Amino acid sequence: MLPYNIDHVAIAVRDLDATLESLQKLFGVEAVSREVVIDQGVEEAMVPLGGTALQLLGATGPDTPVGRFLEKRGEGLHHISVAVADLDAALEHLRAAGARLIDETPQDGGGGARIAFVHPATVAGTLIELVEFDG
Ligand code: CO
């Protein structure tokens, strides 16, 4: 189970439009995609930055994972996403290694990607997302 890249760093935001505007003004970067992922209760925007990307996460409502995160911790770092070639193998490996998983099976991450979250208790209080792209 070798991660081959940091796919993105995700930040929870209260106002997606305002944050995108700030990033554009301050760093000259723009979102290449924006979509609502119903299953995850998020509206997300992907902003390429160097060899990786920032993912801005807005909540579709207060009673969603990101909604509760914003309520509890406010805006800021939400998760680090690590790309893997084989998500099923990665989950199997982590389970065998005793990692605490939030998602026991892959979820729909939007954009055709499959994702799974590893509990923050596993690595230094940091939520880690594993992502596998098809093709
Ligand atoms: Co993500």
Backbone and ligand atoms as CSV (ligand in chain L), in Angstrom:
chain,resi,resn,atom,element,x,y,z
A,1,MET,N,N,0.865,-1.191,0.000
A,1,MET,CA,C,0.000,0.000,0.000
A,1,MET,C,C,0.892,1.229,0.000
A,2,LEU,N,N,1.318,1.643,-1.179
A,2,LEU,CA,C,2.183,2.817,-1.229
A,2,LEU,C,C,1.437,4.011,-1.796
A,3,PRO,N,N,1.262,5.063,-0.972
A,3,PRO,CA,C,0.680,6.292,-1.515
A,3,PRO,C,C,1.662,6.851,-2.539
A,4,TYR,N,N,1.186,7.373,-3.637
A,4,TYR,CA,C,2.122,7.908,-4.617
A,4,TYR,C,C,2.110,9.423,-4.695
A,5,ASN,N,N,1.198,10.038,-3.958
A,5,ASN,CA,C,1.167,11.502,-4.021
A,5,ASN,C,C,0.222,12.045,-2.957
A,6,ILE,N,N,0.453,13.300,-2.557
A,6,ILE,CA,C,-0.601,14.000,-1.831
A,6,ILE,C,C,-1.515,14.564,-2.906
A,7,ASP,N,N,-2.739,14.083,-2.954
A,7,ASP,CA,C,-3.649,14.545,-4.002
A,7,ASP,C,C,-4.127,15.962,-3.718
A,8,HIS,N,N,-4.551,16.183,-2.473
A,8,HIS,CA,C,-4.959,17.536,-2.108
A,8,HIS,C,C,-4.968,17.708,-0.606
A,9,VAL,N,N,-4.993,18.965,-0.194
A,9,VAL,CA,C,-5.165,19.314,1.208
A,9,VAL,C,C,-6.517,20.014,1.285
A,10,ALA,N,N,-7.381,19.548,2.190
A,10,ALA,CA,C,-8.742,20.067,2.235
A,10,ALA,C,C,-8.959,20.986,3.430
A,11,ILE,N,N,-9.635,22.078,3.150
A,11,ILE,CA,C,-9.926,23.089,4.156
A,11,ILE,C,C,-11.440,23.269,4.237
A,12,ALA,N,N,-11.957,23.221,5.457
A,12,ALA,CA,C,-13.391,23.472,5.647
A,12,ALA,C,C,-13.620,24.976,5.680
A,13,VAL,N,N,-14.610,25.424,4.896
A,13,VAL,CA,C,-14.891,26.863,4.822
A,13,VAL,C,C,-16.377,27.127,5.016
A,14,ARG,N,N,-16.675,28.288,5.555
A,14,ARG,CA,C,-18.085,28.660,5.743
A,14,ARG,C,C,-18.675,29.231,4.458
A,15,ASP,N,N,-17.833,29.928,3.701
A,15,ASP,CA,C,-18.317,30.614,2.505
A,15,ASP,C,C,-17.402,30.283,1.321
A,16,LEU,N,N,-17.859,29.352,0.509
A,16,LEU,CA,C,-17.060,28.873,-0.614
A,16,LEU,C,C,-16.731,30.005,-1.594
A,17,ASP,N,N,-17.725,30.795,-1.943
A,17,ASP,CA,C,-17.504,31.880,-2.908
A,17,ASP,C,C,-16.483,32.886,-2.405
A,18,ALA,N,N,-16.623,33.278,-1.129
A,18,ALA,CA,C,-15.705,34.274,-0.565
A,18,ALA,C,C,-14.284,33.739,-0.502
A,19,THR,N,N,-14.149,32.455,-0.177
A,19,THR,CA,C,-12.808,31.873,-0.075
A,19,THR,C,C,-12.167,31.763,-1.454
A,20,LEU,N,N,-12.965,31.369,-2.452
A,20,LEU,CA,C,-12.439,31.293,-3.819
A,20,LEU,C,C,-11.994,32.669,-4.300
A,21,GLU,N,N,-12.759,33.677,-3.938
A,21,GLU,CA,C,-12.416,35.032,-4.334
A,21,GLU,C,C,-11.103,35.477,-3.688
A,22,SER,N,N,-10.928,35.142,-2.415
A,22,SER,CA,C,-9.682,35.480,-1.725
A,22,SER,C,C,-8.493,34.793,-2.372
A,23,LEU,N,N,-8.636,33.504,-2.672
A,23,LEU,CA,C,-7.528,32.755,-3.268
A,23,LEU,C,C,-7.156,33.338,-4.622
A,24,GLN,N,N,-8.197,33.764,-5.368
A,24,GLN,CA,C,-7.948,34.340,-6.675
A,24,GLN,C,C,-7.188,35.660,-6.530
A,25,LYS,N,N,-7.655,36.478,-5.609
A,25,LYS,CA,C,-7.065,37.792,-5.403
A,25,LYS,C,C,-5.638,37.679,-4.865
A,26,LEU,N,N,-5.440,36.809,-3.887
A,26,LEU,CA,C,-4.153,36.720,-3.201
A,26,LEU,C,C,-3.118,35.913,-3.964
A,27,PHE,N,N,-3.545,34.804,-4.569
A,27,PHE,CA,C,-2.580,33.893,-5.179
A,27,PHE,C,C,-2.795,33.676,-6.669
A,28,GLY,N,N,-3.844,34.254,-7.219
A,28,GLY,CA,C,-4.084,34.121,-8.653
A,28,GLY,C,C,-4.482,32.716,-9.072
A,29,VAL,N,N,-5.038,31.946,-8.139
A,29,VAL,CA,C,-5.445,30.579,-8.486
A,29,VAL,C,C,-6.971,30.482,-8.514
A,30,GLU,N,N,-7.445,29.533,-9.333
A,30,GLU,CA,C,-8.889,29.393,-9.501
A,30,GLU,C,C,-9.336,27.943,-9.459
A,31,ALA,N,N,-10.588,27.743,-9.122
A,31,ALA,CA,C,-11.146,26.392,-9.078
A,31,ALA,C,C,-11.273,25.833,-10.488
A,32,VAL,N,N,-10.913,24.572,-10.654
A,32,VAL,CA,C,-11.120,23.906,-11.945
A,32,VAL,C,C,-12.384,23.055,-11.914
A,33,SER,N,N,-12.879,22.804,-10.714
A,33,SER,CA,C,-14.132,22.056,-10.622
A,33,SER,C,C,-14.838,22.444,-9.340
A,34,ARG,N,N,-16.118,22.285,-9.391
A,34,ARG,CA,C,-16.925,22.583,-8.226
A,34,ARG,C,C,-18.144,21.691,-8.282
A,35,GLU,N,N,-18.410,20.968,-7.212
A,35,GLU,CA,C,-19.547,20.061,-7.273
A,35,GLU,C,C,-20.096,19.746,-5.889
A,36,VAL,N,N,-21.378,19.438,-5.870
A,36,VAL,CA,C,-22.020,19.004,-4.640
A,36,VAL,C,C,-21.974,17.473,-4.623
A,37,VAL,N,N,-21.440,16.917,-3.541
A,37,VAL,CA,C,-21.439,15.466,-3.374
A,37,VAL,C,C,-22.470,15.143,-2.292
A,38,ILE,N,N,-23.645,14.730,-2.751
A,38,ILE,CA,C,-24.777,14.522,-1.843
A,38,ILE,C,C,-24.424,13.568,-0.701
A,39,ASP,N,N,-23.829,12.420,-1.070
A,39,ASP,CA,C,-23.500,11.394,-0.069
A,39,ASP,C,C,-22.632,11.936,1.058
A,40,GLN,N,N,-21.750,12.868,0.719
A,40,GLN,CA,C,-20.806,13.385,1.709
A,40,GLN,C,C,-21.329,14.660,2.379
A,41,GLY,N,N,-22.420,15.198,1.874
A,41,GLY,CA,C,-22.974,16.419,2.455
A,41,GLY,C,C,-22.089,17.638,2.263
A,42,VAL,N,N,-21.346,17.642,1.150
A,42,VAL,CA,C,-20.435,18.763,0.916
A,42,VAL,C,C,-20.615,19.379,-0.464
A,43,GLU,N,N,-20.246,20.659,-0.535
A,43,GLU,CA,C,-20.000,21.260,-1.828
A,43,GLU,C,C,-18.502,21.506,-1.850
A,44,GLU,N,N,-17.837,20.985,-2.873
A,44,GLU,CA,C,-16.388,21.091,-2.892
A,44,GLU,C,C,-15.884,21.772,-4.144
A,45,ALA,N,N,-14.805,22.526,-3.966
A,45,ALA,CA,C,-14.148,23.177,-5.093
A,45,ALA,C,C,-12.681,22.778,-5.065
A,46,MET,N,N,-12.169,22.414,-6.235
A,46,MET,CA,C,-10.781,21.981,-6.327
A,46,MET,C,C,-9.951,23.078,-6.987
A,47,VAL,N,N,-8.910,23.509,-6.280
A,47,VAL,CA,C,-8.057,24.596,-6.753
A,47,VAL,C,C,-6.630,24.089,-6.904
A,48,PRO,N,N,-6.160,23.846,-8.128
A,48,PRO,CA,C,-4.790,23.371,-8.331
A,48,PRO,C,C,-3.789,24.379,-7.787
A,49,LEU,N,N,-2.759,23.864,-7.148
A,49,LEU,CA,C,-1.759,24.727,-6.517
A,49,LEU,C,C,-0.426,24.004,-6.597
A,50,GLY,N,N,0.436,24.454,-7.500
A,50,GLY,CA,C,1.697,23.745,-7.691
A,50,GLY,C,C,1.408,22.335,-8.163
A,51,GLY,N,N,2.094,21.352,-7.585
A,51,GLY,CA,C,1.896,19.962,-8.005
A,51,GLY,C,C,0.732,19.289,-7.305
A,52,THR,N,N,0.041,20.028,-6.452
A,52,THR,CA,C,-1.065,19.414,-5.743
A,52,THR,C,C,-2.286,20.337,-5.823
A,53,ALA,N,N,-3.178,20.273,-4.878
A,53,ALA,CA,C,-4.371,21.112,-4.956
A,53,ALA,C,C,-4.923,21.402,-3.570
A,54,LEU,N,N,-5.621,22.497,-3.486
A,54,LEU,CA,C,-6.413,22.791,-2.298
A,54,LEU,C,C,-7.843,22.387,-2.612
A,55,GLN,N,N,-8.479,21.748,-1.651
A,55,GLN,CA,C,-9.896,21.425,-1.808
A,55,GLN,C,C,-10.650,22.230,-0.760
A,56,LEU,N,N,-11.562,23.046,-1.222
A,56,LEU,CA,C,-12.385,23.812,-0.282
A,56,LEU,C,C,-13.671,23.045,-0.057
A,57,LEU,N,N,-14.014,22.869,1.203
A,57,LEU,CA,C,-15.207,22.102,1.549
A,57,LEU,C,C,-16.208,22.979,2.262
A,58,GLY,N,N,-17.374,23.120,1.645
A,58,GLY,CA,C,-18.474,23.794,2.306
A,58,GLY,C,C,-19.506,22.741,2.676
A,59,ALA,N,N,-20.301,22.989,3.699
A,59,ALA,CA,C,-21.321,22.027,4.119
A,59,ALA,C,C,-22.626,22.308,3.395
A,60,THR,N,N,-23.351,21.241,3.048
A,60,THR,CA,C,-24.667,21.441,2.433
A,60,THR,C,C,-25.726,21.709,3.498
A,61,GLY,N,N,-25.364,21.502,4.766
A,61,GLY,CA,C,-26.277,21.772,5.870
A,61,GLY,C,C,-25.542,21.584,7.180
A,62,PRO,N,N,-26.155,22.017,8.297
A,62,PRO,CA,C,-25.477,21.917,9.593
A,62,PRO,C,C,-25.309,20.471,10.071
A,63,ASP,N,N,-26.228,19.593,9.642
A,63,ASP,CA,C,-26.175,18.215,10.121
A,63,ASP,C,C,-25.456,17.302,9.127
A,64,THR,N,N,-24.246,17.710,8.765
A,64,THR,CA,C,-23.386,16.942,7.861
A,64,THR,C,C,-22.019,16.890,8.520
A,65,PRO,N,N,-21.145,15.983,8.092
A,65,PRO,CA,C,-19.807,15.924,8.708
A,65,PRO,C,C,-19.086,17.273,8.693
A,66,VAL,N,N,-19.103,17.961,7.541
A,66,VAL,CA,C,-18.391,19.245,7.479
A,66,VAL,C,C,-19.141,20.329,8.265
A,67,GLY,N,N,-20.477,20.261,8.247
A,67,GLY,CA,C,-21.273,21.198,9.041
A,67,GLY,C,C,-20.937,21.087,10.523
A,68,ARG,N,N,-20.850,19.850,10.995
A,68,ARG,CA,C,-20.512,19.643,12.411
A,68,ARG,C,C,-19.067,20.041,12.696
A,69,PHE,N,N,-18.183,19.782,11.748
A,69,PHE,CA,C,-16.775,20.177,11.893
A,69,PHE,C,C,-16.667,21.690,12.057
A,70,LEU,N,N,-17.368,22.439,11.193
A,70,LEU,CA,C,-17.328,23.905,11.241
A,70,LEU,C,C,-17.879,24.413,12.570
A,71,GLU,N,N,-18.951,23.773,13.027
A,71,GLU,CA,C,-19.570,24.174,14.281
A,71,GLU,C,C,-18.606,23.977,15.457
A,72,LYS,N,N,-17.908,22.856,15.426
A,72,LYS,CA,C,-17.040,22.480,16.549
A,72,LYS,C,C,-15.682,23.172,16.504
A,73,ARG,N,N,-15.078,23.213,15.325
A,73,ARG,CA,C,-13.697,23.692,15.227
A,73,ARG,C,C,-13.518,24.956,14.414
A,74,GLY,N,N,-14.550,25.343,13.697
A,74,GLY,CA,C,-14.413,26.510,12.840
A,74,GLY,C,C,-13.699,26.153,11.546
A,75,GLU,N,N,-13.375,27.164,10.760
A,75,GLU,CA,C,-12.719,26.926,9.481
A,75,GLU,C,C,-11.285,26.449,9.704
A,76,GLY,N,N,-10.775,25.704,8.725
A,76,GLY,CA,C,-9.375,25.302,8.800
A,76,GLY,C,C,-9.138,23.932,8.205
A,77,LEU,N,N,-7.943,23.407,8.458
A,77,LEU,CA,C,-7.535,22.121,7.884
A,77,LEU,C,C,-8.539,21.034,8.228
A,78,HIS,N,N,-9.041,20.354,7.212
A,78,HIS,CA,C,-10.021,19.294,7.426
A,78,HIS,C,C,-9.416,17.912,7.197
A,79,HIS,N,N,-8.748,17.719,6.069
A,79,HIS,CA,C,-8.070,16.444,5.846
A,79,HIS,C,C,-6.965,16.568,4.809
A,80,ILE,N,N,-6.101,15.558,4.822
A,80,ILE,CA,C,-5.067,15.440,3.801
A,80,ILE,C,C,-5.417,14.225,2.970
A,81,SER,N,N,-5.418,14.401,1.656
A,81,SER,CA,C,-5.823,13.314,0.775
A,81,SER,C,C,-4.612,12.694,0.091
A,82,VAL,N,N,-4.525,11.385,0.243
A,82,VAL,CA,C,-3.392,10.640,-0.280
A,82,VAL,C,C,-3.871,9.733,-1.404
A,83,ALA,N,N,-3.244,9.846,-2.560
A,83,ALA,CA,C,-3.635,9.019,-3.701
A,83,ALA,C,C,-3.015,7.632,-3.588
A,84,VAL,N,N,-3.837,6.623,-3.817
A,84,VAL,CA,C,-3.347,5.247,-3.844
A,84,VAL,C,C,-3.812,4.593,-5.144
A,85,ALA,N,N,-3.055,3.592,-5.581
A,85,ALA,CA,C,-3.394,2.922,-6.837
A,85,ALA,C,C,-4.556,1.958,-6.647
A,86,ASP,N,N,-4.614,1.344,-5.471
A,86,ASP,CA,C,-5.617,0.309,-5.221
A,86,ASP,C,C,-6.232,0.524,-3.842
A,87,LEU,N,N,-7.399,1.148,-3.815
A,87,LEU,CA,C,-8.021,1.522,-2.539
A,87,LEU,C,C,-8.417,0.295,-1.715
A,88,ASP,N,N,-8.919,-0.736,-2.374
A,88,ASP,CA,C,-9.311,-1.947,-1.634
A,88,ASP,C,C,-8.098,-2.552,-0.927
A,89,ALA,N,N,-6.981,-2.624,-1.632
A,89,ALA,CA,C,-5.761,-3.173,-1.051
A,89,ALA,C,C,-5.263,-2.280,0.086
A,90,ALA,N,N,-5.380,-0.966,-0.095
A,90,ALA,CA,C,-4.935,-0.017,0.939
A,90,ALA,C,C,-5.755,-0.200,2.212
A,91,LEU,N,N,-7.078,-0.336,2.075
A,91,LEU,CA,C,-7.955,-0.518,3.241
A,91,LEU,C,C,-7.648,-1.843,3.933
A,92,GLU,N,N,-7.425,-2.862,3.137
A,92,GLU,CA,C,-7.097,-4.186,3.680
A,92,GLU,C,C,-5.805,-4.116,4.493
A,93,HIS,N,N,-4.818,-3.446,3.916
A,93,HIS,CA,C,-3.515,-3.291,4.575
A,93,HIS,C,C,-3.669,-2.536,5.896
A,94,LEU,N,N,-4.410,-1.429,5.867
A,94,LEU,CA,C,-4.562,-0.601,7.063
A,94,LEU,C,C,-5.320,-1.352,8.157
A,95,ARG,N,N,-6.359,-2.077,7.747
A,95,ARG,CA,C,-7.129,-2.867,8.710
A,95,ARG,C,C,-6.220,-3.873,9.396
A,96,ALA,N,N,-5.420,-4.567,8.591
A,96,ALA,CA,C,-4.510,-5.584,9.136
A,96,ALA,C,C,-3.486,-4.960,10.062
A,97,ALA,N,N,-3.124,-3.696,9.780
A,97,ALA,CA,C,-2.115,-3.000,10.589
A,97,ALA,C,C,-2.732,-2.364,11.831
A,98,GLY,N,N,-4.049,-2.527,11.996
A,98,GLY,CA,C,-4.692,-2.021,13.211
A,98,GLY,C,C,-5.162,-0.584,13.139
A,99,ALA,N,N,-5.178,-0.004,11.940
A,99,ALA,CA,C,-5.646,1.378,11.802
A,99,ALA,C,C,-7.150,1.450,12.043
A,100,ARG,N,N,-7.573,2.571,12.622
A,100,ARG,CA,C,-9.006,2.784,12.809
A,100,ARG,C,C,-9.551,3.454,11.560
A,101,LEU,N,N,-10.533,2.823,10.928
A,101,LEU,CA,C,-11.084,3.356,9.689
A,101,LEU,C,C,-12.450,3.978,9.933
A,102,ILE,N,N,-12.716,5.077,9.275
A,102,ILE,CA,C,-14.067,5.648,9.302
A,102,ILE,C,C,-14.914,4.916,8.258
A,103,ASP,N,N,-14.342,4.728,7.079
A,103,ASP,CA,C,-15.031,4.003,6.012
A,103,ASP,C,C,-14.432,2.609,5.858
A,104,GLU,N,N,-15.235,1.605,6.150
A,104,GLU,CA,C,-14.766,0.222,5.999
A,104,GLU,C,C,-14.740,-0.183,4.529
A,105,THR,N,N,-15.587,0.494,3.745
A,105,THR,CA,C,-15.610,0.216,2.311
A,105,THR,C,C,-15.528,1.544,1.560
A,106,PRO,N,N,-15.034,1.527,0.312
A,106,PRO,CA,C,-14.889,2.749,-0.469
A,106,PRO,C,C,-16.220,3.474,-0.686
A,107,GLN,N,N,-16.159,4.799,-0.671
A,107,GLN,CA,C,-17.334,5.636,-0.903
A,107,GLN,C,C,-17.148,6.406,-2.214
A,108,ASP,N,N,-18.259,6.951,-2.712
A,108,ASP,CA,C,-18.196,7.792,-3.903
A,108,ASP,C,C,-17.662,9.161,-3.524
A,109,GLY,N,N,-16.524,9.531,-4.091
A,109,GLY,CA,C,-15.901,10.807,-3.744
A,109,GLY,C,C,-16.196,11.916,-4.739
A,110,GLY,N,N,-17.001,11.627,-5.739
A,110,GLY,CA,C,-17.246,12.634,-6.759
A,110,GLY,C,C,-16.167,12.582,-7.828
A,111,GLY,N,N,-16.516,13.045,-9.008
A,111,GLY,CA,C,-15.561,13.058,-10.116
A,111,GLY,C,C,-15.079,11.668,-10.501
A,112,GLY,N,N,-15.876,10.653,-10.170
A,112,GLY,CA,C,-15.512,9.284,-10.544
A,112,GLY,C,C,-14.489,8.642,-9.605
A,113,ALA,N,N,-14.075,9.379,-8.580
A,113,ALA,CA,C,-13.077,8.830,-7.662
A,113,ALA,C,C,-13.739,8.011,-6.557
A,114,ARG,N,N,-13.005,7.042,-6.037
A,114,ARG,CA,C,-13.445,6.308,-4.853
A,114,ARG,C,C,-12.581,6.767,-3.693
A,115,ILE,N,N,-13.208,6.982,-2.552
A,115,ILE,CA,C,-12.463,7.484,-1.395
A,115,ILE,C,C,-12.801,6.684,-0.139
A,116,ALA,N,N,-11.943,6.797,0.857
A,116,ALA,CA,C,-12.231,6.239,2.181
A,116,ALA,C,C,-11.442,7.061,3.190
A,117,PHE,N,N,-12.064,7.299,4.352
A,117,PHE,CA,C,-11.394,8.091,5.379
A,117,PHE,C,C,-10.827,7.212,6.492
A,118,VAL,N,N,-9.638,7.583,6.932
A,118,VAL,CA,C,-8.976,6.928,8.052
A,118,VAL,C,C,-9.158,7.831,9.266
A,119,HIS,N,N,-9.549,7.260,10.384
A,119,HIS,CA,C,-9.861,8.057,11.581
A,119,HIS,C,C,-8.655,8.889,12.040
A,120,PRO,N,N,-8.920,10.145,12.462
A,120,PRO,CA,C,-7.826,11.015,12.912
A,120,PRO,C,C,-7.012,10.423,14.067
A,121,ALA,N,N,-7.625,9.539,14.847
A,121,ALA,CA,C,-6.888,8.938,15.968
A,121,ALA,C,C,-5.721,8.094,15.466
A,122,THR,N,N,-5.760,7.718,14.189
A,122,THR,CA,C,-4.733,6.845,13.627
A,122,THR,C,C,-3.413,7.585,13.395
A,123,VAL,N,N,-3.495,8.818,12.890
A,123,VAL,CA,C,-2.266,9.570,12.606
A,123,VAL,C,C,-2.343,10.994,13.158
A,124,ALA,N,N,-1.839,11.175,14.362
A,124,ALA,CA,C,-1.611,12.511,14.917
A,124,ALA,C,C,-2.803,13.462,14.820
A,125,GLY,N,N,-3.985,12.931,15.044
A,125,GLY,CA,C,-5.159,13.804,15.057
A,125,GLY,C,C,-5.520,14.383,13.710
A,126,THR,N,N,-4.959,13.793,12.641
A,126,THR,CA,C,-5.214,14.333,11.305
A,126,THR,C,C,-6.054,13.361,10.480
A,127,LEU,N,N,-7.176,13.865,9.996
A,127,LEU,CA,C,-8.033,13.042,9.150
A,127,LEU,C,C,-7.342,12.801,7.817
A,128,ILE,N,N,-7.253,11.551,7.432
A,128,ILE,CA,C,-6.607,11.200,6.156
A,128,ILE,C,C,-7.618,10.569,5.219
A,129,GLU,N,N,-7.639,11.070,4.010
A,129,GLU,CA,C,-8.513,10.526,2.974
A,129,GLU,C,C,-7.650,9.753,1.994
A,130,LEU,N,N,-8.081,8.549,1.681
A,130,LEU,CA,C,-7.408,7.801,0.617
A,130,LEU,C,C,-8.255,7.966,-0.632
A,131,VAL,N,N,-7.613,8.201,-1.746
A,131,VAL,CA,C,-8.381,8.401,-2.982
A,131,VAL,C,C,-7.803,7.539,-4.111
A,132,GLU,N,N,-8.705,6.912,-4.841
A,132,GLU,CA,C,-8.311,6.118,-6.014
A,132,GLU,C,C,-9.102,6.623,-7.207
A,133,PHE,N,N,-8.383,6.970,-8.252
A,133,PHE,CA,C,-9.041,7.442,-9.465
A,133,PHE,C,C,-9.204,6.283,-10.423
A,134,ASP,N,N,-10.324,6.279,-11.150
A,134,ASP,CA,C,-10.475,5.180,-12.097
A,134,ASP,C,C,-9.650,5.454,-13.343
A,135,GLY,N,N,-9.196,4.385,-13.927
A,135,GLY,CA,C,-8.366,4.487,-15.140
A,135,GLY,C,C,-6.997,4.842,-14.777
L,1,CO,CO,CO,-10.774,15.445,-0.072
